[in-house]
Amino acid sequence: MGNKTLDCIALTLTIIGAVNWGLIGFFQWNLVDFICGPGTWLSRVIYAIVGLCGLYILTFYNRCGKIE
C-alpha cells in the first residue's frame, strides 16, 4: 500500500518540473530562476527535490495495472 499523500506531492512536483522544462524548451524562460534567482542555493534545492520526485515517480511503473 503506497502513501497517497506522498504520491500526490511527488507527482505534482514532477509535473511542475516538466512544465518548467517545457517553458525552457519553447520560450527559453526558466520559471525557477525567475522566482528564486539564477544559480542560487534555493534554485538548486528546488531542482534537487524535483529530481528526487522524478526518481520516486519511477516506482509507479511497479504499480501499473495492479488493483489495490
Backbone bond lengths (Angstrom), bond angles and torsions (degrees), N, CA, C in turn:
res aa  C-N    CA-C-N  psi(-1)  N-CA   C-N-CA  omega(-1)  CA-C   N-CA-C  phi
1 M - - - 1.455 - - 1.522 108.71 -
2 G 1.327 116.77 123.35 1.456 122.05 -178.91 1.516 111.91 -85.53
3 N 1.292 114.68 162.29 1.455 121.12 177.11 1.526 107.60 -87.38
4 K 1.327 117.02 106.91 1.463 122.22 -174.63 1.524 111.93 -62.03
5 T 1.333 118.08 -38.53 1.457 120.71 -179.59 1.522 110.72 -64.94
6 L 1.329 116.89 -46.42 1.463 120.68 178.03 1.526 110.63 -62.96
7 D 1.321 116.55 -40.30 1.463 120.38 177.48 1.528 111.18 -59.33
8 C 1.312 116.75 -45.89 1.470 120.98 -178.79 1.526 111.70 -66.04
9 I 1.325 117.20 -41.30 1.465 120.70 178.86 1.526 109.86 -64.39
10 A 1.324 116.87 -46.72 1.463 120.90 -179.30 1.526 111.03 -63.02
11 L 1.316 116.89 -42.38 1.456 120.46 179.87 1.526 110.75 -65.31
12 T 1.319 117.63 -42.07 1.461 122.10 179.24 1.528 111.01 -62.63
13 L 1.335 117.17 -46.34 1.459 120.02 -179.63 1.529 111.46 -66.82
14 T 1.314 117.28 -34.71 1.460 120.20 177.53 1.522 110.67 -67.68
15 I 1.318 117.72 -38.62 1.464 121.36 176.87 1.529 110.29 -65.43
16 I 1.330 117.30 -41.39 1.470 120.45 177.07 1.529 109.76 -60.87
17 G 1.332 116.97 -41.94 1.463 120.40 176.79 1.518 111.96 -62.02
18 A 1.317 116.87 -40.70 1.463 120.64 179.09 1.526 110.98 -65.86
19 V 1.321 117.12 -40.15 1.463 120.92 177.28 1.528 109.76 -63.56
20 N 1.335 116.91 -41.11 1.462 120.29 178.08 1.530 110.35 -60.59
21 W 1.352 117.19 -43.97 1.462 119.78 177.94 1.524 111.23 -64.58
22 G 1.311 116.90 -35.56 1.468 120.01 175.54 1.517 111.94 -63.31
23 L 1.337 116.30 -42.46 1.464 119.88 177.27 1.523 111.33 -63.10
24 I 1.334 116.31 -39.09 1.466 119.94 177.62 1.529 110.09 -64.97
25 G 1.318 116.78 -44.71 1.463 120.71 -177.48 1.513 114.00 -67.89
26 F 1.321 116.98 -42.30 1.459 120.27 -176.13 1.524 113.57 -85.19
27 F 1.330 117.06 -38.12 1.464 120.04 -171.13 1.527 114.22 -122.19
28 Q 1.347 118.22 0.18 1.462 123.17 -175.44 1.528 110.80 52.47
29 W 1.339 115.44 43.01 1.463 122.01 -179.51 1.528 108.40 -129.55
30 N 1.334 115.87 122.16 1.461 121.74 -175.66 1.530 109.18 -102.29
31 L 1.310 116.53 112.53 1.458 122.28 -177.62 1.528 112.07 -64.05
32 V 1.335 117.02 -41.32 1.460 120.63 -179.04 1.524 110.43 -64.46
33 D 1.327 117.50 -44.40 1.460 120.19 177.03 1.519 111.59 -64.58
34 F 1.316 117.29 -34.88 1.465 121.19 178.21 1.529 111.10 -64.12
35 I 1.334 116.08 -41.43 1.463 120.24 -177.68 1.526 111.86 -78.84
36 C 1.329 117.63 -43.90 1.470 121.68 -171.11 1.515 114.00 -102.98
37 G 1.305 117.56 -15.55 1.456 121.05 -173.62 1.518 109.56 96.59
38 P 1.326 116.21 143.49 1.471 119.10 -177.04 1.522 111.95 -71.38
39 G 1.313 115.58 129.80 1.459 121.59 174.58 1.512 116.19 72.23
40 T 1.320 118.27 16.58 1.459 120.08 179.54 1.528 109.69 -80.88
41 W 1.317 115.78 165.24 1.472 119.78 179.24 1.526 110.05 -64.85
42 L 1.337 117.28 -33.42 1.465 120.28 180.00 1.526 111.07 -66.64
43 S 1.318 117.40 -40.81 1.468 119.22 178.26 1.525 110.52 -66.09
44 R 1.328 117.94 -36.64 1.464 120.98 177.07 1.528 111.12 -64.78
45 V 1.331 116.92 -38.82 1.467 120.87 177.51 1.523 110.04 -65.00
46 I 1.323 116.96 -42.32 1.468 120.43 179.22 1.522 110.33 -62.76
47 Y 1.341 117.06 -45.32 1.468 119.89 178.09 1.525 111.24 -61.15
48 A 1.333 117.19 -39.68 1.467 120.77 179.86 1.526 110.97 -65.55
49 I 1.316 117.47 -43.12 1.467 121.12 179.68 1.522 110.66 -64.58
50 V 1.328 116.98 -44.16 1.469 120.15 178.65 1.528 110.30 -63.35
51 G 1.335 117.09 -39.04 1.461 120.50 176.88 1.512 112.47 -62.80
52 L 1.327 117.12 -43.21 1.462 120.73 177.10 1.520 111.39 -63.50
53 C 1.326 116.02 -38.79 1.469 119.32 177.37 1.521 110.71 -64.14
54 G 1.327 116.89 -38.36 1.460 120.11 176.67 1.518 111.89 -61.32
55 L 1.321 116.08 -41.55 1.469 119.37 177.02 1.525 110.64 -65.40
56 Y 1.320 117.41 -39.22 1.461 121.11 178.18 1.532 110.54 -63.96
57 I 1.317 116.75 -38.43 1.464 121.13 -179.59 1.533 110.57 -62.41
58 L 1.329 117.44 -27.70 1.462 119.81 176.95 1.527 111.73 -58.41
59 T 1.329 117.46 -28.23 1.465 119.91 178.82 1.528 111.79 -68.63
60 F 1.328 117.38 -14.80 1.463 119.92 177.78 1.525 110.92 -63.68
61 Y 1.338 117.35 -26.98 1.460 119.88 179.35 1.517 112.04 -62.41
62 N 1.317 117.02 -28.31 1.467 119.73 177.00 1.520 111.32 -67.00
63 R 1.329 116.24 -24.96 1.451 120.82 -176.27 1.519 113.51 -98.07
64 C 1.314 117.58 -2.70 1.469 120.57 -178.76 1.530 110.28 -60.16
65 G 1.285 116.29 125.42 1.446 120.63 176.90 1.517 115.47 83.22
66 K 1.313 117.79 -5.44 1.465 120.46 178.94 1.517 109.61 -89.01
67 I 1.295 115.42 140.04 1.462 121.50 177.31 1.520 107.46 -102.08
68 E 1.346 115.66 127.29 1.469 119.11 -179.63 1.498 111.67 -90.12
